[in-house]
Every structure is written in structure tokens, then in C-alpha cells.
Amino acid sequence: MRPQLINYSLTEIVICFIVVGYAAVDLVPCDRSRRIFHSSWGIISDGPVGSNYTQDSHCEWLIKANDSKKFITLSFRSMGTECSYDYVFVYDGDSFDAPLLGSFSGKTEPQQVVATSGYMLVLLYSDTNYVLDGFRAEFSITDCPNNCSNHGMCFHHQCMCEGDWGGYDCSRRLCPDNCGRLQGRGYCEQGRCVCRPGYSGHACSLYEHDVVGNKWHWLSHSEGGLKPRAAHSAVYIELTDSLYVFGGYNLNNVLANLEIYNFHTSNWRDENGEILPDKGLVSSIEPSDIAKLIEKAGPDWKQKWGITERGSFLKQLLYTVSENTHNRRRQRHSRVTDDHKPAPRYGHAACAIKDGFVVYGGKLHNGSLANDLWYYNVTSGSWQLRAQLSEFRPPRLTRHTLTCANEIIYLFGGSMENGEFSSTLFSIQLSLDFDETWKEIRPRGGKQLDIRVVAHSTAYHPATNSLVVYGGIVAGVARFSKLSDRMFMFQLDSRHWAEIHYTREHLREKFVPRERAFHTANVFGNYLVVFGGYSHRHNKEEICYDNQMYLYHLGCHTWVNPDILGKTNESRYPKQQGVFAHASSVRHGHTLLLAGGYHGNVNGDLLAYSVPAQLAARRRDETYDPEAACTKHRGYAECSADPECGWCSADEQCYGRTVGANCTTNLQTTRCPGLCPALGDCHSCLVHGRLAKGRRPMVSVAHKLGLEECTWCVQNARCHHKDDNYGVCGLQEDSPSQIPGWWGPKGTEVVAPEQCRELDRRPGLTFVKYHHPVNYSQPDNVAIINATTV
């Protein structure tokens, strides 16, 4: 029985009584015991409001229904625990061996949790570190989930949804926005949208030829076909216009299934071509029960269920009950046997390659790691185990990345079987005769960076022919690891690593991401687009799962304020919870696809974000020109945040930064420092800071302003633009003492990487440090001391 609120008004005094009835309200501090509840409604909490839970807690609450067919729903009203260390676990059963429904941590309010076994076990666990105000949740026991959300009737513990409502609890509106019928996007048929050519999604909202962009689209929900999962892979293949999702983990089982979303039909299929049913539409009613159902519904049953409406799914269900209401198309491919496909795994990596995609490594169901390379051909629908004849193989890995560039597959980072992090880059190129060999890529020139990292992202940037590595968990001292916000680039032509030291003076700004792992990153035009991830920082915001999108300009090498995208209702991320361990891919070069992920529990949602013209060309036959897109900005905030543009206050127009000649005043622009200041050593400066022969330059204001070609100044150990007009190398202003150097009015500039070893000798005292045991031929640290502070 839910609480009833009774009000009495006496001479301007309002007295409120709360009648609890048969409810259970547990607000006393937990004390390492198990408390059992039999009532149909109640509140559980770790203690009184305003007090924190105790350190080293282990508190249990067991909710028992009087019928194993009943549903127990847990709704969180408040949540506050130490992120990733203190958890609220929820199980669908009466023991810890029961299926895990969710493991919630931090301050993000979890989604509703439903147990179907007749039992629900809730556990609060905390370590001996700091504590917060804990959680408060409301539970209810019903014959049907959520009492069918007042949009249906409960019949034999199953919701019979009314009219255009669906889902296991009738909470989801079928054919949302009427499938955009008035706009010509699609029409509703049997409770689902049938989209016109060029449109996709459960509401037919994603338009392939949309020229505006900057919109989020919810293509399918967790009930819509894809099994909820995290730590999986997702690859978009242009040939079939489909997204291929493989493997993953659902908190209880390791998955091996390949599920495919086709943008032409807007449905999910398995690898055998069978349509995966939308669980919100599939209901099973015995023919003998139809009369009982109609009798229980009452005389207005046709109107209640919308039987007279063309789009009623229940109409199809009742009038075709003797048939299978879920029509499946015939298989397009022969069934794939288990011995000719990858074993169940998660934490693997995948990337698109010609006519298909490849999968490498991951953690198997028995806890061991894999080092096999599988290729899936989307035309034949078959798996192939590749590189079997390779004498050399990379180690067994998980949480690594696989990136395809110019038909070559690059494998980087990851965790090995002994727990150590890998810093090695491997490559392989598939061949028709299967005679393919793994290679270890050994960097050339300069000092070799020790980049031991897992759960990072790697994206290919075509304009510089480089791999861009961002974030992850990096190895620290004494086997400790920590989150990272470092960025590295590996130039494939020269085989050279460089760390990108982007400016961190704006780190407090919300558009600059903090350290993170288990995120995704993709390249659109001149931007690296980072989404989501695990980003917890101790004693700060207890937010474990980020739901923000971050933009890094690969020409100006600075994080860009998302104001350049413009703010509309459709441009907001549609989910409250953030996510990590999700998977992403890019469709048509201008649409970001996000599938699944973890935010306390796992989900099977598929979302799409169509980027605006400022980030990528919106048409396939269109050349990306970011300055031409400046006119699309609607005001000063959008324009001034875009490094490609400038705001003219005289006529209140936005112009391209190098084409604003019509403006009678100076253009108001944001900083575009370029690549050179981000490079911190001589070799990196001169290898990455020059245009490769035969390669087209980046279409960006950074190239037009000459910010891509660099020189190295020895005296101030600084990489600067080749035509830098703001100073001369080695001026006394660069010296902390402000005294002219012995080298004269100008220092030494190095212009070629092969000169670095000979000329890059910065003046000062050479400080050499050796750790015990001493090896004088290999110092542990070398530094130049050229300034002192008194």
C-alpha cells in the first residue's frame, strides 16, 4: 500500500498526516545485517536523511514477494557513494549467486531496476576510505511490471498495452511522432515505424541527406533487438549500410553473438539473417485465454486497445493469434557453426577493413586472454581465422585498440596476461592467399616514448597520416595505475611517436575533458570527437559515467567550446546517465553511432548524432570547407568559439577567419595556436611539424596561416612556427634573467630532424641522475639546468 497524503486546513495552518499503512520504511543505520521485507511497498536506505553511511559497510536488504511470478521494482530517489569504490549491488534473487541486475556507484541517479524471480537482494558495500550520504530507494511488488504504467492491463503477470503503448511495462510509446508521417518520413504498421528510403530509426528521424545536422537520434531502445552489453565492439560497414555489434559482457555472461542493425530496414538481425524481435512488441496469449482477457477488459475493450485503429499492434495479435505474429524473413546466409566463429569474449577490439571487419583478442569466458585474429566477410556472412601461419604474434591482450588505415591494421596498447600494460605497436595486412604476417613496428628517431596504456582510444587522422591516441589508464610507479588525459600521435610515414602537449590553462572549463578511460574517439573533418568514458576524480564530483561530447581541433590543437555546435532541444544528449565501455563508429563520415555500454547496468540502446557542417561535410559529393560553414553560425557565441571563424561586430556576421575582408573592424576570434607549440622536443617538432611530400594539406585555417610547419629553437627549447612573426629564437626576453645570451642576438634554429642530434645542445648545466644499482652507460635521467630562482 502506498502512502496517502491527507491535508486539513485550520485557520491558515496546514496539517499533513502521512498514512503509511502496510508499507515498510527502513531509515535506521545499517549494521552488517540482512533485513527482510514482505510488504508490497516500502523504502530502504542506509540510514536517516542527512547522515552518511559508515566505512567498511556490508548491509543487505532482501525483498520477498508472496508469488515467484510477481515483479519487484526498485526506484532510486537519491544516490551518493564514493565512485568506483562504494557500491549498491542489486540481484534478481535471494543470494549473491543470483543474476546481477546492476552495480551502482557515484552520484548519478540509477535507472529503475526490476526483478522477476520474486526476490530482490540489495547490498551496500563500502571500503575504509571516505563516505557520503548513501542511497534512498523505493520498492514495490506488483503482479505486472510498474502496474503497466497506467497504459495497459495486467493479465497473467503480463502487460496487455493499450492503444499505441508498448514495452514490457507499457511505458514506451509505439511509433513515436507518428513516424513523421506528416513530414513524409514513414508510417506506422503493427506498432513499429516503416521508414521511407533515406530515413532510419524507431521514429524514422535520422535522415541520410540531412544538410543541417547537430541532432541526436534514438534509433532503438534496449528492448528493440540488441541484447544489452558492455565492453563490446561496433563497426559500421558502408557496403551493407549496417552496424555490426559483436561480443561483450552483460554483468552475468560473456557474449559471442553478432547482431547487425540495418539502416535501410531499421531492424536488428543475427548473423544468420533472422530478425531479432522487439521485446516491446512480442506478446504470447493462449487462444483459450482471449475470452478471459476480453471479459476482464470490460465492454470498451476495443476502444481501450485501439482495435479500430490501423496501427494497433494488439489488433494484429488478437486477430492472428493462430499464426506466428512475428514474421521472420528467410535466412540470407547459411547458419554459422560455433567452431567457425570467435569464442565468447569482451574487452576485444575491432575495425573495418575491405568487405568486412576484423576482431582481435579480448577476455574469454574462462578468464583467459586471446590473441586470435578473426575476419568477418559481410558479403558471404562467414568468419575466417586469419594470420594462422604467422611465425610472430602479438601477446594475448584485452582493452587494446585496433585501427585500420590504408588497408593496414594497427594494434596498440592493452593489458597482457601478467597484468602488465603493453606499449608496443603491431601491424598486419590481410592478403588473398592468407599468407599474412604480424609485424612489430619499431619507432625511428628521437627518444622512444614509454606509452603503456589500456582502455584508451586510437583514431586515424588521414590529413596527417597519423594515429591519435588519447586517454586511458597508464602505468605508474610501483605497479600503480591512473587515469590519463595525455594525447600522442604516431606518424605512419616516419614511424615516429610524439606527445601532444595541448594547452591546459583552460582545464577548469567544462569543454576540456578531464582524465578518462573506456571512452570512444572518432575523427570528423578536422576534429577528434571524444564521447563518454569513466572520469572519476577522488574527492571531487562523484560522477562515474560521463555523458558529454568533447571537440579537439587537430589543426589548431586546442579543445573547442561545444558552443560552435549551437544549442537546440535536439542537440542535447537524450539520456540522463553517462556511459562507458560503450562502442562507437561513424556512418557516411558525418554521423556518430553509439551502441550499448555501462552506467550501473548495461544497455542495448543505439543512438546517433549527426554532426553539423562545421565539423564534417554533410553530403558525400561535398568537399569539407570549415570556413565556408562559418556563415551557418547564428550568433557571437557560436562564431567566436570556432577557431576557423571570426565575428565581425560591424555587421554582426560570422566570416571565415581568412576570408573576412568585408568586415570593417577586426574579426573577433578564438585562439588557434597550431601544432608547433604542442610539440616538446626537437625530433617531434621537425618530424610532425612539416608537410609530407605528395600529401594533401589539411583543409583548415591552421594550414592557411602556416601553422603546420615548424622549426626548433635550441636556446629556449621551443618548437615554433616556421614564419613566426612574434619573436626571434634566443632573444633575451626568453631568458629568465633577461640578460642577452653568449650566443648573440639570435639563437640556433634547427630545420631538419637529422640535425637534432648535432645541433640541439641547449646551453646550461647537464644534470645526470643515476638510480641504484648504477650503470654509468645508461643514466636514468638527463636534464639541462639553465636557470635558477633565488
PARO-648187 format. One record per residue (C-alpha): y, z, x. Coordinates in pm, whole numbers, padded with zeros to 5 digits, always signed. Layout:
% PARO-648187
YZX ...
This chain:
% PARO-648187
+00000+00000+00000 +00337-00100+00142 +00629+00149+00141 +00857+00137-00163 +01229+00199-00132 +01381+00396-00423 +01761+00436-00445 +01959+00689-00653 +02338+00674-00667 +02509+01007-00741 +02888+01022-00718 +02922+00782-00429 +02626+00938-00247 +02324+00715-00197 +01993+00896-00154 +01694+00693-00032 +01331+00802-00056 +01053+00613+00118 +00727+00637-00069 +00455+00565+00182 +00155+00601-00045 -00173+00506+00121 -00011+00397+00446 -00083+00526+00794 +00218+00590+01014 +00142+00691+01372 +00457+00788+01560 +00328+01066+01785 +00289+01005+02159 -00043+00857+02258 -00266+01082+02464 -00553+00877+02612 -00747+00891+02287 -00869+00644+02026 -00720+00671+01679 -00893+00511+01385 -00719+00375+01074 -00885+00287+00743 -00573+00235+00530 -00470-00111+00413 -00126-00084+00572 +00030+00118+00848 +00247+00143+01156 +00122+00211+01507 +00340+00298+01802 +00314+00457+02144 +00542+00738+02028 +00864+00831+01848 +01152+00585+01840 +01384+00629+02137 +01122+00773+02373 +00930+00595+02647 +00555+00578+02679 +00401+00774+02964 +00295+00647+03303 -00072+00572+03361 -00132+00537+02986 -00456+00431+02822 -00416+00457+02445 -00634+00294+02180 -00588+00225+01809 -00883+00096+01605 -00809-00056+01265 -01113-00089+01035 -01136-00287+00713 -01391-00196+00447 -01523-00553+00449 -01603-00764+00755 -01467-01070+00574 -01117-00927+00542 -00825-01013+00766 -00622-00769+00976 -00270-00887+01061 -00061-00721+01332 +00315-00789+01333 +00525-00654+01620 +00861-00503+01525 +00968-00413+01879 +00827-00466+02226 +00927-00329+02565 +00689-00282+02858 +00707-00347+03231 +00644-00717+03262 +00301-00811+03404 +00205-00450+03482 +00204-00270+03146 +00023-00450+02863 -00065-00426+02497 -00410-00584+02454 -00536-00686+02109 -00907-00754+02045 -01085-00909+01746 -01347-00635+01721 -01411-00267+01787 -01474-00285+02163 -01338-00444+02478 -01629-00689+02471 -01481-00848+02158 -01273-01169+02182 -00927-01108+02326 -00652-01222+02087 -00357-01154+02315 -00225-00960+02614 +00144-00890+02560 +00396-00767+02813 +00771-00757+02864 +01046-00756+02602 +00974-01083+02423 +00856-01010+02069 +00500-01146+02035 +00380-01375+01762 +00176-01242+01473 -00189-01166+01558 -00477-01196+01309 -00829-01052+01346 -01112-01200+01139 -01403-00967+01222 -01297-00676+01001 -01191-00478+01310 -00890-00484+01540 -00867-00284+01862 -00524-00231+02021 -00494-00096+02377 -00179+00013+02560 -00227+00019+02936 +00039+00116+03191 +00038+00174+03565 +00207+00455+03757 +00535+00267+03801 +00839+00281+03571 +00801+00280+03193 +01007+00150+02900 +01034+00221+02527 +00695+00070+02441 +00599-00109+02122 +00603-00064+01746 +00383-00277+01521 +00288-00301+01155 -00065-00383+01043 -00202-00489+00706 -00552-00556+00575 -00583-00834+00318 -00850-01049+00156 -00679-01359+00294 -00454-01401+00597 -00096-01292+00519 -00183-01293+00148 -00146-01671+00172 +00228-01627+00243 +00302-01638-00132 +00232-02011-00123 -00129-02009-00234 -00415-01823-00398 -00683-01622-00223 -01030-01739-00323 -01344-01607-00150 -01134-01493+00150 -00985-01839+00189 -00634-01955+00104 -00601-02232-00151 -00248-02351-00078 -00008-02466-00345 +00176-02797-00356 +00288-02912-00013 +00190-02599+00178 -00090-02578+00433 -00221-02384+00729 -00479-02109+00737 -00229-01878+00563 -00029-02141+00368 +00276-02074+00586 +00321-02430+00712 +00492-02693+00502 +00293-03015+00497 +00476-03342+00552 +00798-03172+00674 +01121-03350+00588 +00905-03571+00364 +00806-03756+00683 +01156-03909+00698 +01074-04140+00410 +01439-04197+00323 +01509-04297+00683 +01207-04526+00696 +01016-04311+00947 +00695-04264+00747 +00536-04140+00426 +00313-03853+00314 -00054-03911+00241 -00316-03640+00180 -00100-03368+00328 -00011-03543+00654 +00253-03790+00762 +00164-04152+00822 +00428-04281+01063 +00582-04626+01076 +00541-04822+01404 +00753-04665+01678 +00753-04316+01523 +00529-04024+01618 +00468-03658+01538 +00367-03447+01241 +00710-03524+01084 +00744-03876+01231 +01058-03752+01408 +01001-03891+01760 +01137-04246+01772 +01027-04461+02062 +01354-04661+02065 +01597-04373+02013 +01908-04457+02220 +02072-04114+02190 +01808-03859+02290 +01877-03489+02351 +01635-03382+02078 +01331-03156+02065 +01037-03269+01853 +00739-03060+01740 +00464-03322+01745 +00169-03100+01650 +00102-02729+01593 -00182-02518+01729 -00378-02590+01413 -00311-02962+01441 -00612-03056+01654 -00562-02945+02015 -00755-02628+02094 -00519-02357+02225 -00535-02322+02604 -00350-02247+02927 -00390-02346+03294 -00500-02695+03186 -00380-03044+03280 -00199-03308+03074 -00143-03669+03179 +00034-03944+02985 -00109-04296+03024 +00119-04587+02935 -00172-04828+02887 -00301-04647+02578 +00023-04467+02486 -00174-04142+02484 -00163-03794+02633 -00489-03670+02790 -00539-03291+02799 -00833-03159+02998 -00986-02815+03062 -00805-02484+03056 -00867-02125+02952 -00828-01964+02608 -00843-01595+02718 -01216-01581+02642 -01376-01907+02755 -01330-02176+03018 -01292-02516+02852 -01440-02852+02951 -01324-03073+02667 -01093-03371+02700 -00863-03408+02399 -00638-03708+02350 -00317-03743+02149 -00232-04099+02049 +00134-04168+01976 +00057-04469+01754 -00162-04271+01513 -00012-03922+01574 -00353-03755+01581 -00585-03586+01828 -00928-03721+01925 -01203-03604+02155 -01326-03823+02439 -01591-03976+02211 -01325-04109+01974 -01382-03851+01699 -01067-03735+01521 -01002-03364+01571 -00926-03218+01228 -00602-03048+01140 -00729-02698+01062 -00442-02651+00821 -00584-02928+00601 -00957-02867+00619 -01095-02651+00338 -01450-02624+00213 -01524-02545-00152 -01868-02545-00302 -01884-02769-00613 -02019-02476-00816 -01707-02273-00734 -01450-02524-00858 -01463-02396-01217 -01417-02036-01099 -01124-02141-00883 -00950-02319-01173 -01014-02026-01406 -00863-01781-01157 -00559-02002-01102 -00466-02000-01470 -00354-02269-01716 -00078-02401-01490 -00317-02476-01205 -00229-02847-01188 +00143-02777-01160 +00088-02491-00913 -00117-02705-00676 +00082-03022-00729 -00217-03214-00860 +00011-03465-01029 +00192-03533-00704 +00084-03825-00495 +00092-03627-00172 -00114-03325-00281 -00395-03258-00039 -00574-03028-00286 -00590-03315-00536 -00791-03515-00286 -01005-03211-00214 -01095-03139-00577 -01150-03496-00692 -01360-03600-00393 -01549-03277-00339 -01884-03451-00326 -01764-03659-00033 -01651-03564+00312 -01274-03534+00267 -01217-03564+00639 -01277-03931+00715 -01364-03995+01075 -01327-04325+01250 -01621-04469+01429 -01664-04385+01792 -01492-04622+02027 -01695-04516+02329 -02047-04407+02392 -02093-04032+02399 -02024-03877+02740 -02314-03663+02862 -02245-03330+03027 -02395-03433+03362 -02146-03720+03394 -01827-03524+03340 -01643-03238+03514 -01771-02885+03462 -01554-02642+03261 -01253-02536+03469 -00895-02414+03470 -00624-02394+03733 -00708-02751+03837 -00462-03039+03885 -00441-03398+03760 -00221-03705+03791 -00207-04057+03650 -00348-04344+03854 -00418-04707+03767 -00603-04738+03432 -00665-04364+03414 -00616-04030+03583 -00781-03807+03844 -00870-03436+03836 -00929-03216+04142 -01054-02862+04197 -00995-02560+03976 -01180-02238+03895 -01518-02278+03724 -01674-02063+03453 -01874-01863+03712 -01559-01774+03908 -01619-02010+04199 -01372-02280+04304 -01433-02655+04303 -01342-02934+04545 -01466-03234+04346 -01251-03534+04258 -01310-03693+03916 -01162-04016+03784 -01138-04092+03412 -01104-04456+03308 -00912-04473+02980 -01035-04825+02903 -01407-04752+02928 -01379-04384+02835 -01601-04281+03126 -01589-04022+03405 -01665-04104+03769 -01720-03862+04056 -01523-04004+04349 -01499-03957+04727 -01867-03861+04747 -01906-04047+05078 -01601-03891+05240 -01703-03703+05555 -01392-03489+05533 -01295-03296+05222 -01013-03059+05133 -01112-02696+05071 -01204-02559+04731 -00873-02490+04558 -00707-02363+04244 -00342-02353+04134 -00261-02652+04356 -00082-02977+04266 -00196-03339+04253 +00075-03605+04270 +00033-03983+04261 +00282-04207+04443 +00241-04577+04520 -00129-04558+04418 -00192-04281+04674 -00300-03935+04557 -00144-03634+04731 -00297-03286+04714 -00084-02989+04820 -00095-02609+04825 -00325-02387+04622 -00540-02081+04667 -00866-02102+04863 -01192-01913+04812 -01098-01639+05058 -00771-01579+04874 -00555-01741+05140 -00286-01990+05041 -00305-02347+05165 -00012-02519+05337 -00190-02846+05410 -00112-03183+05253 -00405-03417+05186 -00418-03775+05059 -00669-04025+04929 -00655-04378+04786 -00919-04493+04540 -01098-04820+04613 -01309-05054+04401 -01615-05013+04626 -01591-04629+04611 -01553-04623+04992 -01266-04377+04989 -01190-04101+05237 -00981-03787+05221 -00718-03754+05495 -00515-03461+05619 -00151-03561+05662 -00009-03413+05979 +00372-03388+05975 +00569-03554+06255 +00877-03438+06443 +01064-03110+06449 +00914-02774+06370 +00631-02759+06120 +00721-02552+05817 +00474-02288+05705 +00470-02360+05331 +00179-02157+05196 +00226-02168+04822 +00036-02163+04491 +00135-02211+04124 +00423-02435+04235 +00532-02778+04115 +00531-03109+04302 +00709-03418+04172 +00756-03764+04321 +01112-03892+04370 +01097-04274+04400 +01456-04321+04526 +01383-04128+04847 +01005-04183+04851 +00962-03808+04877 +00754-03530+04728 +00970-03247+04590 +00804-02903+04593 +00971-02621+04402 +00900-02254+04334 +00557-02096+04316 +00407-01788+04474 +00446-01781+04851 +00256-01582+05109 +00445-01290+05258 +00372-01032+05523 +00060-00816+05521 -00109-01042+05262 +00157-00963+05001 +00293-01250+04796 +00612-01301+04600 +00779-01544+04363 +00984-01818+04523 +01286-02032+04437 +01267-02239+04756 +01265-02617+04749 +01104-02852+05000 +01091-03229+05038 +00826-03428+05221 +00945-03775+05321 +00640-04001+05295 +00764-04277+05529 +00844-04044+05818 +00588-03773+05722 +00848-03501+05766 +00898-03172+05581 +01246-03033+05517 +01361-02727+05328 +01645-02795+05086 +01897-02512+05120 +02083-02568+04795 +02390-02353+04739 +02309-02012+04595 +02663-01896+04530 +02613-01953+04156 +02281-01770+04129 +02418-01544+03858 +02481-01845+03640 +02217-01895+03374 +02176-02261+03465 +02044-02172+03813 +01678-02068+03782 +01551-01751+03938 +01225-01733+04131 +00931-01859+03926 +00572-01981+03922 +00339-02156+03676 +00630-02376+03563 +00648-02755+03540 +00885-03003+03706 +00934-03374+03641 +01178-03635+03772 +01407-03818+03528 +01652-04057+03693 +01846-03850+03947 +01729-03515+03811 +01445-03276+03873 +01385-03112+03534 +01220-02768+03557 +01087-02600+03245 +00947-02255+03167 +00739-02050+03404 +00672-01691+03497 +01001-01548+03624 +00983-01170+03615 +01214-00972+03840 +01149-00598+03874 +01397-00355+03717 +01584-00647+03561 +01524-00831+03237 +01164-00773+03130 +01116-01137+03027 +00783-01269+03149 +00793-01617+02997 +01097-01839+03038 +01195-02086+02766 +01482-02256+02948 +01518-02604+03095 +01693-02639+03432 +01850-02950+03585 +01867-03016+03960 +02064-03321+04074 +01870-03490+04355 +02177-03678+04481 +02436-03400+04478 +02167-03136+04548 +02302-02875+04316 +02188-02715+03991 +02377-02862+03697 +02502-02681+03390 +02300-02797+03086 +02631-02838+02901 +02610-03201+03013 +02337-03248+02751 +02559-03141+02464 +02472-02872+02211 +02328-02953+01870 +02069-02790+01646 +01813-03049+01756 +01881-02986+02127 +01764-02623+02112 +01413-02536+02220 +01233-02480+01887 +01020-02180+01990 +01135-01822+02040 +00877-01738+02304 +00890-01885+02651 +00577-02020+02815 +00399-02055+03145 +00073-02209+03265 +00152-02498+03031 +00122-02867+03122 +00378-03146+03115 +00400-03521+03150 +00657-03799+03099 +00641-04077+02840 +00830-04405+02889 +01040-04245+03162 +01267-04067+02913 +01057-03820+02709 +00926-03487+02839 +00593-03379+02688 +00482-03013+02687 +00130-02909+02584 -00022-02564+02537 +00049-02265+02759 +00050-01886+02758 +00302-01637+02617 +00086-01335+02549 -00164-01552+02366 -00247-01919+02420 -00124-02202+02202 -00212-02564+02131 +00137-02685+02043 +00257-03026+02156 +00633-03064+02194 +00851-03348+02315 +01208-03357+02444 +01383-03693+02457 +01637-03675+02738 +01984-03827+02685 +02119-04132+02865 +02293-03907+03121 +01950-03821+03265 +01749-04141+03224 +01763-04490+03078 +01675-04483+02709 +01536-04838+02697 +01268-04998+02910 +01481-05307+02979 +01785-05095+03062 +01898-05011+03416 +01981-04646+03471 +02355-04610+03534 +02469-04247+03510 +02839-04331+03546 +02824-04574+03255 +02680-04291+03045 +02984-04071+03108 +03157-04216+02803 +02890-04053+02586 +03019-03704+02669 +03206-03560+02373 +03442-03319+02545 +03565-03147+02857 +03274-02901+02889 +03008-03174+02886 +03203-03411+03109 +03318-03165+03375 +02965-03026+03415 +02826-03370+03501 +02855-03443+03876 +02854-03816+03802 +03165-03792+03582 +03525-03676+03573 +03751-03561+03291 +04088-03728+03250 +04330-03482+03090 +04591-03753+03033 +04392-03942+02771 +04117-03682+02716 +03844-03925+02812 +03538-03895+03033 +03506-04154+03310 +03259-04231+03582 +03357-04044+03895 +03421-04360+04099 +03544-04582+03814 +03818-04363+03667 +04103-04582+03793 +04261-04600+03448 +04330-04227+03449 +04694-04148+03536 +04605-03796+03654 +04343-03667+03891 +03994-03655+03743 +03860-03303+03693 +03515-03300+03850 +03243-03055+03947 +03108-03017+04298 +02880-03280+04446 +02805-03155+04800 +02532-03412+04860 +02217-03388+05066 +02362-03318+05412 +02479-02955+05367 +02135-02872+05223 +01955-02965+05548 +01937-02687+05803 +01804-02837+06128 +01860-03146+06340 +01539-03333+06257 +01565-03271+05884 +01929-03379+05888 +01862-03712+06056 +01524-03795+05900 +01608-03719+05538 +01978-03794+05575 +01955-04167+05631 +01874-04468+05416 +01529-04610+05477 +01521-04979+05563 +01422-05200+05273 +01453-04919+05018 +01699-04940+04731 +01959-04663+04741 +01986-04407+04466 +02200-04516+04171 +02435-04222+04191 +02786-04120+04280 +02628-03946+04580 +02546-04287+04729 +02882-04440+04637 +03064-04154+04809 +02848-04189+05121 +02683-03850+05081 +02331-03970+05169 +02385-04049+05539 +02420-03752+05772 +02492-03656+06131 +02414-03331+06312 +02683-03127+06485 +02536-02927+06773 +02818-02677+06821 +02821-02540+06466 +02455-02624+06390 +02558-02804+06075 +02450-03121+05900 +02745-03310+05755 +02819-03649+05605 +02849-03939+05843 +03202-04019+05723 +03310-03660+05664 +03691-03655+05640 +03722-03279+05609 +03673-03182+05972 +03562-03277+06320 +03247-03144+06483 +03311-02846+06710 +03669-02760+06609 +03790-02411+06693 +03808-02339+06320 +03428-02347+06321 +03411-02068+06578 +03412-01704+06458 +03656-01619+06740 +03887-01913+06653 +03900-01994+07026 +03856-02354+07146 +03513-02411+07293 +03444-02507+07651 +03318-02843+07526 +03671-02959+07446 +03840-03079+07128 +03523-03230+06984 +03162-03126+06994 +02839-03321+07028 +02718-03522+06730 +02356-03633+06711 +02298-03950+06509 +01927-04025+06561 +01626-03792+06519 +01480-03889+06857 +01792-03742+07021 +01744-03396+06872 +01513-03266+07145 +01753-03372+07420 +02096-03306+07272 +02050-03026+07020 +02126-02740+07257 +02362-02508+07078 +02585-02304+07313 +02514-01934+07330 +02254-01687+07450 +01893-01776+07386 +01719-01479+07229 +01341-01488+07264 +01118-01235+07088 +00750-01168+07162 +00515-00963+06948 +00224-00766+07090 -00002-00893+07238 +00246-01100+07438 +00184-01470+07501 +00475-01594+07715 +00392-01959+07650 +00437-01914+07273 +00732-01692+07171 +00721-01550+06819 +01090-01607+06751 +01368-01802+06923 +01734-01777+06820 +02074-01868+06959 +02328-01585+06967 +02676-01736+06986 +02890-01481+06805 +02924-01105+06791 +03103-00879+06548 +03276-00560+06662 
